Every structure is written in C-alpha cells, then in structure tokens.
Amino acid sequence: MKILVTGGLGYIGSHTIVELINNNFDVHIIDDLSNSNLIVLDNLKKLTGQNIKFDKISMDQKSELDEFFEKNNSFHGIIHFAAKKYVGESSKDPLLYYRNNLSSLINLLDSLRDKKLNNLIFSSSCTVYGNNNEAPFVETTRIAEVFSPYGNTKKIGEEIIKDVGKAYGIKSILLRYFNPIGAHPSSIIGEKPNGVPQNLIPYLTQTAIGKRKILNVFGGDYNTYDGTALRDYIDVMDLAGAHVKALKRLIKEENKDVTETFNLGTGIGVSVIDVIKAFEKATGKTLPYKIVDRRQGDVEAAYANTDKAKNILDWTAKTSLEQSLLFAWNWELKQIHSNFNNQKAA
C-alpha cells in the first residue's frame, strides 16, 4: 500500500518511515527541507535498502501541492508531519507559524477532498492541553488556554480536521505527542535540527560533546518536586510504531469515529534535572548546566495518560529514559565522527 509522508525527512517523520517500510508499506516523501536535509533521504535508503520516492514541495504553496497530486493520487493513507514545531520560536514569530502550519494543513485537506483520498494521521501535540493543572492528561481533558502560537496551530489544526471529517467524511486519527527523544539504534538517523537546537535533548547532547558551553534549564521555581518543569519523554521509535498501528486501524476500517484522538507518551512526568541525571548515568558524561528564567510559552507539567492507546491501538512505550538518552548520545557521537571524516576527506 502506498503512503504519503509529509515532512518525512524531519526527526519523527524519518523514524516513522523506517517502521512503515518494515511493515511493507510503499512510502513517498514530500518535504520542503526547511528544517531537514537530503542526507536524511540517503540515510533512510541505506537503513531500509529501499529506493524511497521524494519530492521537494512547499505545502503552504497550493500550486506546488496541486501539481504533485495531479501526478500522484493513489495513496492509501497520509501521515502529516510537515509543520514548524518550536514553542519559543513561535512566540517570537507567530505569523510564521500560523501561515505555515495552518496553510499547509488546509492545502493538504483540499487535495484529499478533491482527489477523494482518505486515512489521515495528524501529528498533533500535548501542547493543545494548555497550561492546566490536570496532568496526567487524558484525551478528554479540557483544552485550556494554549500559551504558544505553535500549540495553537495544533489546537486549531485538530478543529479543522474534525470539521472536515464531519463535512466530507475524511477519516483521521489525531496523535498527541508528548516529548519525543532518542534516535534509531543504528545511529544512522536521529534528531539534527538546523542551527541552535530548540528542544532539550539535542541541546543537551551538543553541550555534553562540547559544541555548546552550557545547558540552560528554563525555570527552577515551578511547583514540582525539584522546581523544574515535568515532561513525558517518549522514545522516537516507540512513537513511530504508534503511527503504523494508527494507520492500519484506518486502512482496516476499525475506527469507531470519523476522527479519533490518542495520547502518545510514557505516562511518567520527569523533571529536567532528572533527565540530566539520567543522561549522566547512561553515558558517564558530566553535564554543565544552569537554571535560568522560565521561557515564554512553557507549561509547568505535561504528561500523559495512555490507557486509550494501550486498549485500542494495542500500543505502549517500551524504551526506558536512559536507553533513549544513550541512543541520542550515540547519534551525537556519530555526527562528530562523520564531520571529522568529511573534513579529512576534503
């Protein structure tokens, strides 16, 4: 079966593609390369042994998407990752996020309706729960005020998909991620953001290897057990597996509603300080850090109740925090060695 993966050269998208191919799906990627690199495509081919189809498409440009679907319109499912994703950046440039994330989604839904395509998996986020005090969040937890434009684009995106499902019958599953971390165990693919990392783990590994001087911990005065924010850190390969299960559910027409929603996390809230300690234990590296002011858009505690995913998708996270951090560290080490070898060759 043919599956379209938008933003497939990004962090979560690339790991999901490995799982899709392992489950005998035929994958076609579109990506605008704004926060990814064609090297990822080469690495995916190396890892899977497959010649994966790819088109460079800016999804916020409807003409580019229309041209693509005129030539490619026989997909059995679509996984939509393509979006800008950084909370802090979105607060500094909200129009960039609203324009990119919502236009891309609307253009995609237009194409699905026009080409009579179905089975959409939407990459959503726990940020839709906003800054409330009800963690662990269940899928029916009230949606509080969302404190970042990034989170708001996910919230609005979910509402758009639900309305489109009611109107046109497009089946979809909304997957609300908590905090993806780690890398593929092979270290062939992993998280490699362009520029300065906006997420904790790549900044942490870059600090440990000496690329960054010190890790800033944003906020030490939260009402948590050690004053730092609590998050639910889920291994990226566990997350990738959930996408495959959700996609199969739609394809087999096992869904009970036109639009369904699932949390994807471990169910455990871990503080930033405990992540640092777990990294040091897993790798033997000492990590320099300092506690600084809170960051705009961040919430105090966000972790999941994943009973619904367990009971309906038959999915649970299996990889430990220390193991995920070790995978991320091994990936970081490989980047340094690859850069060194490339420099020698040049």
LINFEN-V97630 format. One record per residue. N is the residue number from 1. RES is the residue in one letter. PSI is psi in whole degrees, -180 to 180 (* if undefined). OMEGA is omega in radians with two decimals (* if undefined). D_FIRST is the distance of its C-alpha to the first C-alpha in Angstrom with 1 decimal. Layout:
# LINFEN-V97630
n->[N & N]
res->[RES & RES]
psi->[PSI & PSI]
omega->[OMEGA & OMEGA]
d_first->[D_FIRST & D_FIRST]
This chain:
# LINFEN-V97630
n->[1 & 2 & 3 & 4 & 5 & 6 & 7 & 8 & 9 & 10 & 11 & 12 & 13 & 14 & 15 & 16 & 17 & 18 & 19 & 20 & 21 & 22 & 23 & 24 & 25 & 26 & 27 & 28 & 29 & 30 & 31 & 32 & 33 & 34 & 35 & 36 & 37 & 38 & 39 & 40 & 41 & 42 & 43 & 44 & 45 & 46 & 47 & 48 & 49 & 50 & 51 & 52 & 53 & 54 & 55 & 56 & 57 & 58 & 59 & 60 & 61 & 62 & 63 & 64 & 65 & 66 & 67 & 68 & 69 & 70 & 71 & 72 & 73 & 74 & 75 & 76 & 77 & 78 & 79 & 80 & 81 & 82 & 83 & 84 & 85 & 86 & 87 & 88 & 89 & 90 & 91 & 92 & 93 & 94 & 95 & 96 & 97 & 98 & 99 & 100 & 101 & 102 & 103 & 104 & 105 & 106 & 107 & 108 & 109 & 110 & 111 & 112 & 113 & 114 & 115 & 116 & 117 & 118 & 119 & 120 & 121 & 122 & 123 & 124 & 125 & 126 & 127 & 128 & 129 & 130 & 131 & 132 & 133 & 134 & 135 & 136 & 137 & 138 & 139 & 140 & 141 & 142 & 143 & 144 & 145 & 146 & 147 & 148 & 149 & 150 & 151 & 152 & 153 & 154 & 155 & 156 & 157 & 158 & 159 & 160 & 161 & 162 & 163 & 164 & 165 & 166 & 167 & 168 & 169 & 170 & 171 & 172 & 173 & 174 & 175 & 176 & 177 & 178 & 179 & 180 & 181 & 182 & 183 & 184 & 185 & 186 & 187 & 188 & 189 & 190 & 191 & 192 & 193 & 194 & 195 & 196 & 197 & 198 & 199 & 200 & 201 & 202 & 203 & 204 & 205 & 206 & 207 & 208 & 209 & 210 & 211 & 212 & 213 & 214 & 215 & 216 & 217 & 218 & 219 & 220 & 221 & 222 & 223 & 224 & 225 & 226 & 227 & 228 & 229 & 230 & 231 & 232 & 233 & 234 & 235 & 236 & 237 & 238 & 239 & 240 & 241 & 242 & 243 & 244 & 245 & 246 & 247 & 248 & 249 & 250 & 251 & 252 & 253 & 254 & 255 & 256 & 257 & 258 & 259 & 260 & 261 & 262 & 263 & 264 & 265 & 266 & 267 & 268 & 269 & 270 & 271 & 272 & 273 & 274 & 275 & 276 & 277 & 278 & 279 & 280 & 281 & 282 & 283 & 284 & 285 & 286 & 287 & 288 & 289 & 290 & 291 & 292 & 293 & 294 & 295 & 296 & 297 & 298 & 299 & 300 & 301 & 302 & 303 & 304 & 305 & 306 & 307 & 308 & 309 & 310 & 311 & 312 & 313 & 314 & 315 & 316 & 317 & 318 & 319 & 320 & 321 & 322 & 323 & 324 & 325 & 326 & 327 & 328 & 329 & 330 & 331 & 332 & 333 & 334 & 335 & 336 & 337 & 338 & 339 & 340 & 341 & 342 & 343 & 344 & 345 & 346]
res->[M & K & I & L & V & T & G & G & L & G & Y & I & G & S & H & T & I & V & E & L & I & N & N & N & F & D & V & H & I & I & D & D & L & S & N & S & N & L & I & V & L & D & N & L & K & K & L & T & G & Q & N & I & K & F & D & K & I & S & M & D & Q & K & S & E & L & D & E & F & F & E & K & N & N & S & F & H & G & I & I & H & F & A & A & K & K & Y & V & G & E & S & S & K & D & P & L & L & Y & Y & R & N & N & L & S & S & L & I & N & L & L & D & S & L & R & D & K & K & L & N & N & L & I & F & S & S & S & C & T & V & Y & G & N & N & N & E & A & P & F & V & E & T & T & R & I & A & E & V & F & S & P & Y & G & N & T & K & K & I & G & E & E & I & I & K & D & V & G & K & A & Y & G & I & K & S & I & L & L & R & Y & F & N & P & I & G & A & H & P & S & S & I & I & G & E & K & P & N & G & V & P & Q & N & L & I & P & Y & L & T & Q & T & A & I & G & K & R & K & I & L & N & V & F & G & G & D & Y & N & T & Y & D & G & T & A & L & R & D & Y & I & D & V & M & D & L & A & G & A & H & V & K & A & L & K & R & L & I & K & E & E & N & K & D & V & T & E & T & F & N & L & G & T & G & I & G & V & S & V & I & D & V & I & K & A & F & E & K & A & T & G & K & T & L & P & Y & K & I & V & D & R & R & Q & G & D & V & E & A & A & Y & A & N & T & D & K & A & K & N & I & L & D & W & T & A & K & T & S & L & E & Q & S & L & L & F & A & W & N & W & E & L & K & Q & I & H & S & N & F & N & N & Q & K & A & A]
psi->[141 & 129 & 130 & 130 & 111 & 140 & 30 & -10 & 3 & -176 & -62 & -38 & -45 & -39 & -35 & -36 & -39 & -45 & -36 & -46 & -36 & -23 & 20 & 27 & 149 & 114 & 137 & 124 & 138 & 143 & 146 & -1 & 21 & -29 & 40 & -176 & 147 & -17 & -33 & -39 & -44 & -41 & -36 & -40 & -39 & -41 & -37 & -18 & 15 & 147 & 90 & 132 & 142 & 140 & 136 & 111 & 133 & 106 & -18 & -4 & 102 & -33 & -38 & -40 & -40 & -44 & -39 & -47 & -19 & -30 & -22 & 101 & 29 & 35 & 142 & -12 & 158 & 131 & 119 & 100 & -27 & 112 & 153 & 147 & 11 & 124 & -52 & -45 & -38 & -32 & -30 & -30 & 69 & -36 & -36 & -43 & -44 & -43 & -47 & -56 & -42 & -39 & -43 & -45 & -46 & -43 & -41 & -47 & -37 & -47 & -41 & -42 & -47 & -36 & 4 & 45 & 157 & 178 & 74 & 128 & 123 & 128 & 96 & -161 & 152 & -13 & -17 & -19 & -13 & -164 & 73 & 173 & 35 & 14 & 142 & 141 & 135 & 167 & -22 & 4 & 138 & 143 & 106 & -178 & 130 & 131 & 7 & 146 & -35 & -52 & -36 & -35 & -33 & -42 & -49 & -39 & -43 & -43 & -40 & -46 & -41 & -44 & -42 & -39 & -44 & -40 & -41 & -4 & 17 & 117 & 140 & 157 & 127 & 119 & 113 & 103 & 151 & -115 & 99 & 136 & 174 & -166 & 169 & 140 & -24 & -16 & 18 & -32 & 154 & -165 & 117 & 80 & 150 & 135 & -154 & 128 & 142 & -15 & 157 & -52 & -47 & -33 & -39 & -48 & -35 & -31 & -43 & -32 & -5 & 2 & -32 & 146 & -41 & 149 & 122 & 126 & 113 & 100 & 120 & 13 & 24 & 158 & 64 & 177 & -22 & 11 & -12 & 159 & 147 & 134 & 164 & 105 & 117 & 136 & 138 & -30 & -33 & -44 & -43 & -41 & -33 & -35 & -41 & -43 & -41 & -41 & -45 & -35 & -43 & -46 & -38 & 0 & 41 & -8 & 144 & -23 & 160 & -41 & 126 & 156 & 137 & 137 & 143 & 106 & -168 & -20 & 6 & 126 & 121 & 135 & 161 & -40 & -40 & -30 & -44 & -46 & -42 & -38 & -45 & -39 & -41 & -32 & -19 & 8 & 141 & 132 & 119 & 131 & 162 & 149 & 128 & -177 & 155 & 156 & 137 & 134 & -13 & 151 & 164 & -49 & 131 & 107 & 161 & 152 & 121 & 21 & -38 & -45 & -38 & -45 & -34 & -44 & -9 & 47 & 137 & 153 & 136 & -21 & 133 & 161 & -47 & -39 & -43 & -42 & -35 & -41 & -42 & -40 & -44 & -38 & -44 & -43 & -41 & -34 & -41 & -45 & -39 & -43 & -41 & -45 & -38 & -38 & -39 & -40 & -35 & *]
omega->[-3.08 & -3.11 & 3.03 & 3.09 & 3.10 & -3.07 & -3.02 & 3.09 & 3.06 & -3.02 & -3.09 & -3.14 & -3.09 & 3.12 & 3.09 & 3.11 & 3.10 & -3.14 & 3.09 & -3.13 & 3.07 & 3.11 & 2.99 & 3.00 & 3.07 & -2.95 & 3.00 & -3.08 & 2.81 & -3.06 & 3.11 & 3.09 & -3.13 & 3.07 & 3.14 & -3.03 & 3.12 & 3.06 & 3.13 & 3.11 & 3.09 & -3.14 & 3.08 & 3.11 & 3.12 & -3.06 & -3.04 & -3.06 & -3.11 & 3.04 & -2.98 & 3.13 & -3.09 & 2.99 & 3.06 & -3.06 & 2.96 & -2.99 & 3.08 & 3.04 & -3.01 & -3.12 & 3.12 & -3.14 & 3.11 & -3.14 & 3.12 & -3.07 & 3.02 & -3.11 & -3.05 & -3.05 & -3.11 & -3.09 & 3.09 & 3.12 & -3.12 & 3.01 & -3.01 & 3.07 & -2.92 & 3.10 & 2.96 & -2.83 & -3.03 & -3.09 & -3.08 & 3.14 & -3.11 & 3.12 & 3.13 & -3.10 & -3.06 & -3.12 & 3.08 & -3.10 & 3.13 & -3.11 & -3.05 & -2.99 & -3.08 & 3.10 & 3.14 & -3.13 & -3.13 & 3.11 & 3.12 & -3.13 & 3.04 & -3.11 & 3.13 & 3.11 & -3.07 & -3.10 & 3.14 & 3.08 & -3.00 & 3.02 & -3.11 & 2.96 & -3.09 & 3.10 & 3.14 & -2.98 & 3.06 & 3.12 & 3.13 & 3.13 & 3.08 & -3.08 & 3.05 & -3.03 & -3.02 & 3.11 & 0.10 & -3.09 & 2.93 & -3.06 & 3.13 & 3.07 & -3.14 & 3.09 & -3.13 & 3.08 & -3.13 & -2.95 & 3.06 & 3.05 & 3.07 & 3.13 & 3.14 & 3.09 & 3.08 & 3.11 & 3.14 & 3.12 & 3.09 & -3.13 & 3.12 & -3.11 & 3.11 & 3.13 & 3.12 & 3.10 & 3.12 & -3.05 & -2.99 & 3.10 & 3.11 & -3.12 & -3.12 & 2.98 & 3.11 & -3.14 & -3.12 & 3.14 & 2.91 & -3.05 & -3.13 & 3.10 & 3.04 & -3.12 & 3.07 & -3.10 & 3.13 & -3.02 & 3.10 & 3.01 & -3.13 & -3.12 & -3.13 & -3.12 & 3.04 & 3.11 & -3.11 & -3.12 & 3.08 & 3.13 & -3.01 & -2.93 & 3.10 & 3.08 & 3.12 & -3.11 & 3.10 & 3.05 & -3.12 & -3.09 & 3.06 & 3.14 & 3.05 & -3.05 & -3.03 & 3.10 & 3.05 & 3.04 & -3.01 & 3.07 & 3.07 & -3.06 & 3.06 & 3.12 & -3.14 & -3.02 & 3.05 & 3.07 & 3.13 & -3.01 & 3.12 & 3.10 & -3.13 & -3.02 & -3.06 & -3.14 & -3.03 & 3.13 & 3.00 & 3.13 & -3.14 & 3.14 & 3.12 & 3.12 & 3.14 & 3.12 & 3.13 & 3.14 & 3.12 & 3.12 & 3.13 & -3.10 & 3.13 & 3.13 & 3.10 & -3.10 & -3.13 & 3.13 & 3.12 & 3.08 & 3.11 & -3.08 & 3.11 & 2.94 & 3.04 & 3.11 & 3.11 & -3.07 & -3.09 & 3.06 & -3.07 & -3.14 & 3.11 & 3.12 & 3.12 & 3.04 & 3.12 & 3.13 & 3.14 & 3.10 & 3.14 & 3.13 & -3.08 & -2.99 & -3.05 & 3.13 & 3.02 & -3.01 & 3.06 & 3.13 & 3.03 & 3.12 & -3.12 & -3.11 & 3.07 & 3.13 & -3.14 & 3.09 & -3.14 & 3.10 & -3.03 & -3.05 & 3.09 & 3.03 & -2.84 & 2.71 & -3.04 & -3.12 & -3.09 & 3.12 & 3.14 & -3.04 & -3.04 & -3.14 & -3.05 & -3.07 & 2.95 & 3.04 & -3.05 & -3.02 & -3.13 & 3.11 & -3.12 & 3.14 & 3.11 & 3.14 & 3.08 & 3.08 & 3.12 & 3.13 & 3.11 & 3.07 & 3.13 & 3.10 & -3.13 & 3.13 & 3.12 & -3.13 & 3.13 & 3.13 & 3.14 & -3.14 & 3.10 & 3.11 & 3.10 & -3.12 & -3.14 & *]
d_first->[0.0 & 3.8 & 6.5 & 10.1 & 12.8 & 16.3 & 19.2 & 16.9 & 20.0 & 22.0 & 23.1 & 20.7 & 17.7 & 18.1 & 18.5 & 15.4 & 13.4 & 14.9 & 13.8 & 10.1 & 10.4 & 12.6 & 10.1 & 7.8 & 5.3 & 5.8 & 8.4 & 10.8 & 14.2 & 17.0 & 20.3 & 24.0 & 25.3 & 28.1 & 27.8 & 25.7 & 26.0 & 24.2 & 25.5 & 22.7 & 20.2 & 22.2 & 22.4 & 18.7 & 18.4 & 21.4 & 20.1 & 16.7 & 17.6 & 14.7 & 15.4 & 13.7 & 13.8 & 16.4 & 18.6 & 21.8 & 21.9 & 24.5 & 22.9 & 26.4 & 27.1 & 25.6 & 26.2 & 24.0 & 21.1 & 21.8 & 21.9 & 18.5 & 16.8 & 18.9 & 17.1 & 13.5 & 12.6 & 9.3 & 7.5 & 6.1 & 8.3 & 11.1 & 13.3 & 16.8 & 19.1 & 21.1 & 24.7 & 28.1 & 28.8 & 32.4 & 34.9 & 38.0 & 36.9 & 35.8 & 39.4 & 40.9 & 38.8 & 37.4 & 36.9 & 34.6 & 32.3 & 32.6 & 32.0 & 29.0 & 27.1 & 27.7 & 27.5 & 24.1 & 22.8 & 24.5 & 23.3 & 19.6 & 20.3 & 22.1 & 19.1 & 16.8 & 19.6 & 20.4 & 16.9 & 16.2 & 13.2 & 12.9 & 12.1 & 14.2 & 15.2 & 18.7 & 20.5 & 23.9 & 27.0 & 29.9 & 32.1 & 31.6 & 34.0 & 36.8 & 40.0 & 40.8 & 42.4 & 40.1 & 38.0 & 36.2 & 34.0 & 32.1 & 29.6 & 32.6 & 35.0 & 36.7 & 35.5 & 38.7 & 39.6 & 37.2 & 39.2 & 37.0 & 35.4 & 32.2 & 32.2 & 33.1 & 30.1 & 27.9 & 30.0 & 30.1 & 26.3 & 25.8 & 28.3 & 26.7 & 23.2 & 25.1 & 27.0 & 24.1 & 22.4 & 25.6 & 26.1 & 22.8 & 20.8 & 18.1 & 16.9 & 17.2 & 18.2 & 20.9 & 21.2 & 24.8 & 25.3 & 28.6 & 29.5 & 26.9 & 28.6 & 28.3 & 26.2 & 24.0 & 26.3 & 26.2 & 27.7 & 25.4 & 24.1 & 25.9 & 27.5 & 29.4 & 30.5 & 32.4 & 36.1 & 37.7 & 35.3 & 35.3 & 33.8 & 35.9 & 34.3 & 34.0 & 37.5 & 38.7 & 37.4 & 38.8 & 42.1 & 42.2 & 41.7 & 44.4 & 42.4 & 43.6 & 47.1 & 46.5 & 44.0 & 44.9 & 44.3 & 44.3 & 46.6 & 48.8 & 50.3 & 47.5 & 48.4 & 46.4 & 47.7 & 48.3 & 48.3 & 45.0 & 41.8 & 39.5 & 35.7 & 32.8 & 31.3 & 27.9 & 26.3 & 23.4 & 21.3 & 22.1 & 21.0 & 17.6 & 17.0 & 17.7 & 15.0 & 12.4 & 14.4 & 14.7 & 11.1 & 10.6 & 13.8 & 12.8 & 9.6 & 12.0 & 14.7 & 17.1 & 18.5 & 22.2 & 22.6 & 21.0 & 21.5 & 21.9 & 23.4 & 23.5 & 25.8 & 24.7 & 27.7 & 29.9 & 32.5 & 35.3 & 37.3 & 38.5 & 41.1 & 41.0 & 44.0 & 42.3 & 39.3 & 41.8 & 43.5 & 40.3 & 39.4 & 42.9 & 42.8 & 39.4 & 40.4 & 44.2 & 44.4 & 46.8 & 45.4 & 47.8 & 47.2 & 49.3 & 48.9 & 49.1 & 48.9 & 46.0 & 43.3 & 42.8 & 39.8 & 39.6 & 39.9 & 41.9 & 39.5 & 35.8 & 34.1 & 31.7 & 31.9 & 28.5 & 29.2 & 26.6 & 23.7 & 25.3 & 25.8 & 22.7 & 19.9 & 21.7 & 21.9 & 25.0 & 25.9 & 27.3 & 28.5 & 32.2 & 33.6 & 35.6 & 32.7 & 30.6 & 33.6 & 34.1 & 30.6 & 31.4 & 34.7 & 33.4 & 31.0 & 34.1 & 36.2 & 33.7 & 33.8 & 37.6 & 37.6 & 35.0 & 37.2 & 40.3 & 39.0 & 37.8 & 41.3 & 42.9 & 40.9 & 41.9]
